[in-house]
Amino acid sequence: MSANDLVLVEDRGRVRVLTLNRPKQLNAFNDAQYDALAQALRDAAAHPRVSVVIVTGAGRAFSAGQDLEELGNPPKHTDGKQHGFQPFMEVLQTFPKPLIASVNGLGIGIGVTMLLHCDLVLIAQSARLRAPFVSLGIATEAGSSYLFPAAIGWAATAHMLYTANWVSADEAQRIGLVWRCVPDESLAAETMQLAEQIAAMPITSLVATKKLLLDARLQGVKRARQYETEIIAGIAGGPANREAIAAFLEKRVPDFSKIEYQG
């Protein structure tokens, strides 16, 4: 499957739809899909007639997060360029045009935290979200340690991250994690209707307004991402993380009961 196949691109007037397209893997991100979406966003940002971008997923998931199978066997890149999560985040956090997420199904890990970088999020009634980082023996990422409390408050953030519980679409709207919950069959149409309404506005004003909104939070996001990277580097590959990945690959419940805190 080529990079072009991993993210489908469709233009509808001034609206560009980007569809994550690894449905058999529930659109879990490997390096190739991170790279493909990053490039698709760069292309949309540079295109003079694209005013609004929608991101959605093919199949029954928005994104199941990081591809843990690739995480256990990372690819070896030989082109001297950065690949995967970090360069993708650099593009996402500074995307200069209105960005709408249309969450068609499961959103896990980066499939949740990337929503915090979208301007508006619509979610299908049947969809569910989960931030599983603690249950994987790591910590939250993508600037979400800053953006989650800002969006949904400290208590809702703590509950979602500490428990790694599933969050229903209704609950996601109630706590302010998404903008609107809609019937499954209406999701695509309502998302497009909203995107077309925004796209009818002057693109120069849309970009100027997005720039102002981003400027108010970008430094906080950058600082959070830097600290998250340091924290995760200190615990990734540790006993809890190794047990979580082994349990996933062996299709069993992880057992953290014998792992002690190493302060």
C-alpha positions in Angstrom: 0.0 0.0 0.0 1.5 3.3 -1.0 1.5 6.5 1.0 -1.3 7.9 -1.2 -3.4 4.9 -0.3 -3.0 5.4 3.4 -4.7 8.8 3.4 -7.4 9.3 0.7 -7.8 12.9 -0.5 -11.1 14.3 -1.9 -12.0 17.8 -2.8 -15.6 19.1 -2.6 -15.4 22.7 -3.6 -13.2 24.5 -1.1 -13.5 21.6 1.4 -10.8 18.9 1.4 -11.6 15.6 3.0 -8.7 13.4 4.3 -9.6 9.9 5.1 -7.3 7.6 7.2 -7.3 4.4 5.2 -6.0 1.4 7.1 -9.4 0.0 8.0 -8.1 -3.6 8.7 -5.8 -2.1 11.3 -8.6 0.3 12.6 -6.5 3.1 11.1 -3.8 2.6 13.7 -0.9 4.9 12.9 2.4 3.5 11.7 5.2 5.7 10.5 3.9 5.6 7.0 0.4 6.8 7.9 1.8 9.5 10.1 4.0 10.7 7.2 1.1 10.4 4.7 -1.3 12.5 6.9 1.4 15.1 7.6 2.1 15.5 3.9 -1.7 15.7 3.1 -2.0 18.5 5.7 1.0 20.3 4.2 -0.6 20.1 0.8 -3.9 21.3 2.0 -2.3 24.2 3.9 -0.5 25.3 0.7 -3.4 24.9 -1.7 -4.9 28.4 -2.5 -8.4 27.1 -3.0 -8.7 24.8 0.0 -10.4 26.7 2.9 -11.4 23.9 5.3 -10.1 20.4 5.9 -12.0 17.4 7.3 -10.2 14.4 8.8 -12.1 11.2 9.2 -11.5 7.4 9.1 -12.4 4.5 6.8 -14.3 1.6 8.2 -15.4 1.3 11.8 -12.7 3.3 13.4 -11.4 6.9 13.4 -8.0 5.7 14.6 -7.0 3.0 17.1 -3.9 5.0 18.0 -0.3 3.9 17.6 0.3 0.6 15.8 1.7 -1.4 18.7 3.0 -4.1 16.4 5.2 -1.6 14.6 6.1 0.0 18.0 7.6 -3.4 19.0 9.5 -3.6 15.7 10.2 0.0 14.5 11.1 0.5 10.9 14.7 1.6 10.0 14.7 4.7 7.9 17.7 5.4 5.8 16.9 8.7 4.1 18.1 10.9 6.9 14.7 12.4 7.6 12.5 12.3 10.6 9.4 10.1 10.3 6.3 9.3 12.3 4.8 10.9 15.3 7.0 13.9 16.0 7.1 15.5 12.5 3.4 14.8 12.2 2.7 16.7 15.4 4.8 19.7 14.2 2.4 19.9 11.2 -0.8 19.3 13.1 -0.2 21.8 15.9 0.4 24.6 13.5 -2.1 23.8 10.8 -3.2 27.2 9.5 -6.7 26.6 8.2 -9.9 25.4 9.9 -9.6 21.7 10.7 -12.7 19.6 11.5 -12.6 16.0 12.8 -15.4 13.7 11.8 -15.1 10.9 14.3 -16.8 7.9 12.7 -15.8 5.2 15.1 -13.3 4.2 17.7 -10.7 6.8 18.7 -7.9 5.6 20.9 -4.6 7.2 21.9 -3.5 9.6 19.2 -7.0 9.0 17.8 -8.2 11.1 20.8 -5.3 13.5 21.4 -5.2 14.7 17.8 -8.8 15.9 18.3 -7.5 18.5 20.7 -5.7 20.1 17.7 -8.8 20.3 15.6 -11.0 23.3 15.6 -14.3 21.5 15.7 -15.0 17.8 16.4 -18.2 16.0 15.4 -18.6 12.4 16.6 -21.0 9.6 15.6 -23.4 8.5 18.4 -21.9 4.9 18.4 -18.3 6.1 18.6 -16.2 5.7 21.7 -12.9 7.3 22.8 -10.1 6.2 25.1 -6.8 7.6 26.3 -5.0 4.3 27.3 -1.5 5.8 28.0 -1.3 4.9 31.7 -2.6 1.4 31.0 0.3 1.0 28.4 2.9 1.9 31.0 3.6 5.4 29.5 2.1 8.9 29.8 -0.1 11.1 27.7 1.3 12.8 24.6 0.6 15.3 21.7 0.5 18.3 24.0 -2.6 16.8 25.7 -1.2 17.3 29.2 -1.8 21.0 28.5 -4.8 20.8 26.1 -7.0 18.2 28.0 -7.3 20.3 31.2 -7.9 23.5 29.1 -10.7 21.8 27.1 -12.4 19.6 29.7 -11.1 20.6 33.1 -8.8 19.0 35.6 -11.1 16.4 37.1 -12.4 15.1 33.8 -8.8 14.9 32.5 -7.6 13.1 35.6 -10.5 10.6 35.4 -10.0 9.9 31.7 -6.2 9.5 31.9 -5.9 7.7 35.3 -8.6 5.1 34.6 -8.1 4.7 30.8 -11.9 4.2 30.7 -13.9 4.4 27.5 -15.7 7.7 27.0 -19.0 7.5 25.1 -19.9 10.0 22.4 -22.6 11.6 24.6 -20.1 11.9 27.5 -17.5 13.4 25.2 -19.9 16.1 24.2 -21.0 16.7 27.8 -17.5 17.3 29.1 -16.5 19.4 26.1 -14.1 17.0 24.4 -16.1 17.2 21.2 -18.3 19.9 19.8 -21.3 17.8 18.7 -22.6 14.2 18.9 -24.8 13.3 15.9 -26.5 10.1 14.7 -24.2 7.8 12.8 -26.0 8.1 9.6 -25.9 11.9 9.7 -22.2 12.3 10.6 -20.8 12.8 7.1 -23.6 15.1 5.9 -23.6 17.3 9.0 -19.8 17.5 8.9 -19.8 18.6 5.3 -22.6 21.1 5.9 -20.6 22.7 8.6 -17.4 22.7 6.5 -19.2 24.3 3.5 -20.6 27.0 5.8 -17.1 27.8 7.0 -15.6 27.5 3.5 -18.0 30.2 2.2 -16.2 32.7 4.4 -13.2 34.6 3.0 -10.1 32.3 3.3 -7.8 35.2 4.2 -10.0 36.0 7.3 -10.2 32.3 8.2 -6.4 31.9 8.1 -5.9 35.2 10.1 -8.4 34.1 12.7 -6.9 30.7 13.0 -3.5 32.3 13.4 -4.8 34.4 16.3 -6.3 31.4 18.0 -3.2 29.3 17.7 -0.9 32.1 18.9 -2.7 32.1 22.2 -1.8 28.5 23.0 1.0 27.4 20.8 3.8 28.1 23.3 1.9 26.1 26.0 1.5 23.2 23.5 5.2 23.2 22.6 6.3 23.3 26.2 4.0 20.4 27.1 5.1 18.3 24.1 8.8 18.8 25.1 8.1 17.8 28.7 5.9 14.9 27.6 8.7 13.6 25.4 11.2 13.7 28.3 8.8 12.0 30.7 7.8 9.2 28.2 11.5 8.6 27.3 12.1 8.0 31.0 9.5 5.3 31.3 9.1 3.8 27.8 10.7 0.4 27.7 10.4 0.1 31.4 8.7 -2.9 33.2 5.2 -1.5 33.0 5.5 -0.6 29.3 7.1 -4.0 28.5 4.3 -5.8 30.3 1.6 -3.8 28.5 3.0 -4.5 25.1 3.5 -8.2 25.8 0.0 -8.5 27.1 -1.4 -6.8 23.9 0.6 -9.1 21.6 -0.4 -12.2 23.7 -4.1 -11.0 23.9 -4.3 -11.1 27.7 -4.9 -8.6 30.5 -1.7 -7.0 31.7 -0.6 -7.6 35.3 1.1 -4.6 36.9 0.7 -5.8 40.5 4.4 -6.8 41.0 5.8 -3.6 39.4 7.0 -1.1 42.0 7.6 2.7 41.7 11.1 3.6 40.7 11.3 7.3 41.7 
